[in-house]
Each structure stands twice: as structure tokens, then as C-alpha cells.
Amino acid sequence: MYQLIKKLLFRAQPEKIHHTVMRGMKTIYALPFGKNVLRAFCDVKTKGLERELFGLRFSNPVGLAAGFDKDAKYIDELACLGFGFVEIGTVTPLAQPGNDQPRLFRLPADQALINRMGFNNEGAAAAAKRLRHKKSNIIVGGNIGKNKNTPNEEAVSDYEKCFHALYDVADYFVVNVSSPNTPNLRALQEKEPLKQLLHHLQLLNAQKLKPKPILLKIAPDLTNEQLDDIIEIVQETKLAGIVATNTTISREGLATPAATIAEIGAGGLSGLPVKEKATAVIKYIHQHSQGKIPIIAAGGIFTAADAQEKLDAGASLVQVYTGFIYEGPTIVKKICAGLRK
């Protein structure tokens, strides 16, 4: 049924229809028995799929990646769709509008998206306020970044502000230095600035009564030498794990006409074209860390087979985003059913 509905949805501008659909789901959730209707439609059998990772118990290994619910507006509604966890953000200390629209594009021939959102969000404090009022007990990750106008030399301060703002309401944190849509952000993946940033956050974390797991989100475009540096830094700073991977800046092997891609312009590519790259990164990290670094996989996960491929490569959990757009609200149900088999 969703494949029929999708044809109508895909006629609308992607960002506009995203907000329309999510507001509609919020309306259904608020109706008497609305919550039960959503749960019945997307019921997930979680027995045997529970995961224990960095001190948290996940009802199932399928989460929603950052970028879908940037401002934590739909946590309870998304929990009804069966997600084992939801990652909000990327949030920044101050609200910012992001890049000019249009900034989100579909590539149906490739089952992919290109986005250059630019960390559009209402700020860390606004997200924290909403999370304080959530009703579900779903695990929530806080994906944090820096404001566009903050120079890299002062980036540590922005991540610190986000960490403090979300500390009481997030179950884990993800440090995002890998988005291609904030100028110079990926330079923070270089060894010394990254080490400085992560050391500082872990120092703040250690001062808390109950430290929270902190993970690092990395790009799929890193060389093996850069991945070696990432492994070394993650182990040295005692991070809880890695989210692999973010979107790619590559445009290789696309079925979408080159003229269309050129017209779209800059942005991060997600979906099936990232699948092999993400799996290769996960496998490399898992093997070269002797399996000592927990990994949350993201990139090209549409089916149970896709999820199993990531788990076999060394991931402990998986996240969907583009697959959610293309497969619809029962994606978690279908993936979990396949994993149970």
C-alpha cells in the first residue's frame, strides 16, 4: 500500500512533504486510540532481538538516524513505529536556518537522496525542552554539531554547549564532524583537532555523576590511513563507539542522469549508493580494532538482508533514514521480522 502512496508523496517537494506527513502522524497519535492504531499497523516482535550496548538496553537493533527528527518533535510518534532508538539532530547551540531551499532531492532511479540541509535546527535548548516532555521510554541519542558561523578553532565550545544542554535528556551522544554541508566541518576529522575535541568532551563527561556514552560519526569517504587514525583516537579517548557512516560526497555509479546530478549540485548522498562504502568502512574498523569498538551502522539499509550485512560486517546496531523514506513506516517491522528468521 505504501508503494502506491509513495507515488503521490514523491510528487511533492521532499522537505515540504516530510513536514506534512509528520504533522499528520502527530495528529493521528493525538486522537483517541491513535497511538494503538499506529502500533497495530507497525507492530514489531522484539523477542530475541534485544541488544545490550554501552550500558543501554535496546528493544531491537533498528534505529532512526539523525536528520529525520532534528528537533525532537516526533519522538513518541516514531516510537510507535517500532524503532529501537531514535537519534535526534544534528543540533547546534544556537538555532540556525540551514542552507537555502531547495536542499533535499530524491534520486528514485538510485533509491537515494541528496541533501545539503546545513544543520537547520531550533537549537539544543529547544530540543532538550521537548525531550523532557516525551512520554515513551525509547532510547534517544543526541547528535551534536557546531554552528555554521563558529570557526573550527572555537568548535569545541559549541560541542560543549550542546553536551551540557542535552545531558539530562539524551541517553547517548554522537559527535558529528562528518557532514559535508557545513563549511570546513570535515576538517575536524583530522587527527589533532579531533583528538582535542573528543578528549575535552570525555573530560566533561567524566565529571558527571553518570557519564553518558559518546560516539563519533564518520564519513564513508575516509582513506584507510584516516580510518587507522580514527581507531587510534577512539581507543585513546575511550569513546563508546562509532556511527558509520554519514553521507558521501561521491557521485560515482549513479543511474540518475549526470545532467540531473549537476543541476542538483552539492550535498551529501545517502541511500543504496552508499551501501557498499559503509559496509567496507564497518568491516575495516571491526577487523582493525579486533572487534573492540562498538559500531552503529548507517548507509543503504532498506531490508533485513541489508541490515544483516551490516551486522555480519561487525555492527551491533543499525540505523535507517533514506530506506525509511523509500520503504515506508513498516520498515522496522519488516527488518525485524527478517532478522528474527
KAZIBEL-V649600 format. One record per residue. N is the residue number from 0. RES is the residue in one letter. SS is DSSP state (~ for helix, > for strand, _ for the rest). PHI is phi in radians with two decimals (999 if undefined). Layout:
N RES SS PHI
N RES SS PHI
This chain:
0 M _ 999
1 Y ~ -1.11
2 Q ~ -1.09
3 L ~ -1.27
4 I ~ -1.10
5 K ~ -1.03
6 K ~ -1.04
7 L ~ -1.29
8 L ~ -1.08
9 F _ -1.31
10 R _ -1.43
11 A _ -1.63
12 Q _ -1.09
13 P ~ -0.95
14 E ~ -1.19
15 K ~ -1.14
16 I ~ -1.20
17 H ~ -1.01
18 H ~ -1.18
19 T ~ -1.11
20 V ~ -1.12
21 M ~ -1.21
22 R ~ -1.14
23 G ~ -1.10
24 M ~ -1.14
25 K ~ -1.13
26 T ~ -1.14
27 I ~ -1.06
28 Y ~ -1.03
29 A ~ -1.36
30 L _ -1.27
31 P _ -0.99
32 F _ 1.19
33 G ~ -1.06
34 K ~ -1.07
35 N ~ -1.18
36 V ~ -1.11
37 L ~ -1.07
38 R ~ -1.15
39 A ~ -1.13
40 F ~ -1.21
41 C _ -2.02
42 D _ -0.94
43 V _ -2.00
44 K _ -1.45
45 T _ -1.74
46 K _ -1.03
47 G _ 1.56
48 L _ -1.86
49 E _ -1.08
50 R > -2.29
51 E > -1.92
52 L > -2.57
53 F _ 0.59
54 G _ 1.40
55 L > -2.03
56 R > -1.89
57 F > -1.66
58 S _ -1.15
59 N _ -2.73
60 P _ -1.51
61 V > -1.83
62 G > -2.02
63 L > -1.78
64 A _ -1.25
65 A _ -1.08
66 G _ 1.90
67 F _ -1.45
68 D _ -2.04
69 K _ -1.01
70 D _ -1.87
71 A _ 1.02
72 K _ -1.54
73 Y _ -2.27
74 I ~ -1.03
75 D ~ -1.16
76 E ~ -1.15
77 L ~ -1.18
78 A ~ -1.06
79 C _ -1.21
80 L _ -1.52
81 G _ 1.70
82 F _ -1.04
83 G _ -1.34
84 F > -2.91
85 V > -2.27
86 E > -1.88
87 I > -1.54
88 G > 1.70
89 T > -1.27
90 V > -1.78
91 T _ -2.15
92 P _ -1.01
93 L _ -1.86
94 A _ -1.08
95 Q > -2.63
96 P _ -1.34
97 G _ 1.42
98 N _ -1.37
99 D _ -1.13
100 Q _ -1.52
101 P _ -1.29
102 R _ -2.47
103 L > -2.39
104 F > -2.37
105 R > -1.65
106 L > -2.18
107 P ~ -1.00
108 A ~ -1.11
109 D ~ -1.93
110 Q _ 0.85
111 A > -2.50
112 L > -2.30
113 I > -2.11
114 N > -2.29
115 R _ -2.38
116 M _ -1.06
117 G _ 1.41
118 F _ 0.97
119 N _ -1.20
120 N > -2.90
121 E _ -1.61
122 G _ 1.72
123 A ~ -1.08
124 A ~ -1.13
125 A ~ -1.15
126 A ~ -1.12
127 A ~ -1.08
128 K ~ -1.08
129 R ~ -1.17
130 L ~ -1.12
131 R _ -1.15
132 H _ -1.90
133 K _ -1.20
134 K _ -1.74
135 S _ -1.43
136 N _ -1.79
137 I _ -1.08
138 I > -1.21
139 V > -2.13
140 G > -1.75
141 G > -1.88
142 N > -1.57
143 I > -2.07
144 G _ -2.56
145 K _ -1.92
146 N _ -1.18
147 K _ -0.98
148 N _ -1.51
149 T _ -1.46
150 P _ -1.15
151 N ~ -0.99
152 E ~ -1.12
153 E ~ -1.96
154 A ~ -1.08
155 V ~ -0.95
156 S ~ -1.10
157 D ~ -1.15
158 Y ~ -1.14
159 E ~ -1.09
160 K ~ -1.09
161 C ~ -1.13
162 F ~ -1.06
163 H ~ -1.15
164 A ~ -1.13
165 L ~ -1.77
166 Y _ -0.95
167 D _ -1.31
168 V _ -2.08
169 A _ -1.77
170 D _ -1.50
171 Y > -2.65
172 F > -2.12
173 V > -2.22
174 V > -1.53
175 N > -1.72
176 V _ -2.12
177 S _ -2.12
178 S _ -1.22
179 P _ -1.49
180 N _ -1.82
181 T _ -1.98
182 P _ -0.90
183 N _ 1.21
184 L ~ -1.06
185 R ~ -1.15
186 A ~ -1.12
187 L ~ -1.26
188 Q ~ -1.37
189 E _ -1.11
190 K ~ -0.96
191 E ~ -1.20
192 P ~ -1.08
193 L ~ -1.17
194 K ~ -1.06
195 Q ~ -1.08
196 L ~ -1.10
197 L ~ -1.23
198 H ~ -1.04
199 H ~ -1.12
200 L ~ -1.14
201 Q ~ -1.19
202 L ~ -1.13
203 L ~ -1.09
204 N ~ -1.08
205 A ~ -1.14
206 Q _ -1.42
207 K _ -1.39
208 L _ -1.10
209 K _ -2.30
210 P _ -1.00
211 K _ -1.80
212 P > -1.10
213 I > -2.05
214 L > -2.06
215 L > -2.05
216 K > -1.72
217 I > -2.07
218 A _ -1.44
219 P _ -1.47
220 D _ -1.74
221 L _ -1.35
222 T _ -1.33
223 N ~ -1.07
224 E ~ -1.12
225 Q ~ -1.18
226 L ~ -1.13
227 D ~ -1.05
228 D ~ -1.10
229 I ~ -1.06
230 I ~ -1.02
231 E ~ -1.08
232 I ~ -1.18
233 V ~ -1.06
234 Q ~ -1.25
235 E ~ -1.15
236 T _ -1.53
237 K _ 1.03
238 L _ -1.15
239 A _ -1.30
240 G > 2.96
241 I > -2.29
242 V > -1.78
243 A > -2.29
244 T _ -2.48
245 N _ -1.38
246 T _ -1.32
247 T > -1.86
248 I _ -1.62
249 S _ -1.26
250 R _ -2.23
251 E _ -1.27
252 G _ 1.26
253 L _ -1.45
254 A _ -1.45
255 T _ -1.08
256 P _ -0.95
257 A ~ -1.02
258 A ~ -1.14
259 T ~ -1.16
260 I ~ -1.09
261 A ~ -1.12
262 E ~ -1.18
263 I ~ -1.13
264 G _ 1.52
265 A _ -1.20
266 G _ 2.57
267 G > -1.61
268 L > -1.65
269 S > -2.29
270 G > 1.85
271 L ~ -0.99
272 P ~ -1.10
273 V ~ -1.64
274 K ~ -0.93
275 E ~ -1.18
276 K ~ -1.05
277 A ~ -1.10
278 T ~ -1.10
279 A ~ -1.11
280 V ~ -1.12
281 I ~ -1.05
282 K ~ -1.08
283 Y ~ -1.11
284 I ~ -1.09
285 H ~ -1.07
286 Q ~ -1.23
287 H ~ -1.44
288 S _ -1.87
289 Q _ 0.96
290 G _ 1.25
291 K _ -1.55
292 I _ -1.89
293 P > -1.09
294 I > -2.22
295 I > -1.77
296 A > -1.61
297 A > -2.52
298 G _ 2.27
299 G _ 1.33
300 I _ -1.72
301 F _ -2.07
302 T _ -2.30
303 A ~ -1.08
304 A ~ -1.12
305 D ~ -1.11
306 A ~ -1.14
307 Q ~ -1.11
308 E ~ -1.04
309 K ~ -1.20
310 L ~ -1.15
311 D ~ -1.15
312 A ~ -1.32
313 G _ 2.26
314 A _ -1.35
315 S _ -1.80
316 L > -2.38
317 V > -2.27
318 Q > -2.26
319 V > -2.06
320 Y _ -2.58
321 T ~ -1.08
322 G ~ -1.04
323 F ~ -1.10
324 I ~ -1.12
325 Y ~ -1.46
326 E ~ -1.72
327 G _ 1.65
328 P _ -1.19
329 T _ -1.68
330 I ~ -1.07
331 V ~ -1.16
332 K ~ -0.99
333 K ~ -1.22
334 I ~ -1.12
335 C ~ -1.13
336 A ~ -1.08
337 G ~ -1.18
338 L ~ -1.17
339 R ~ -1.11
340 K _ -1.29
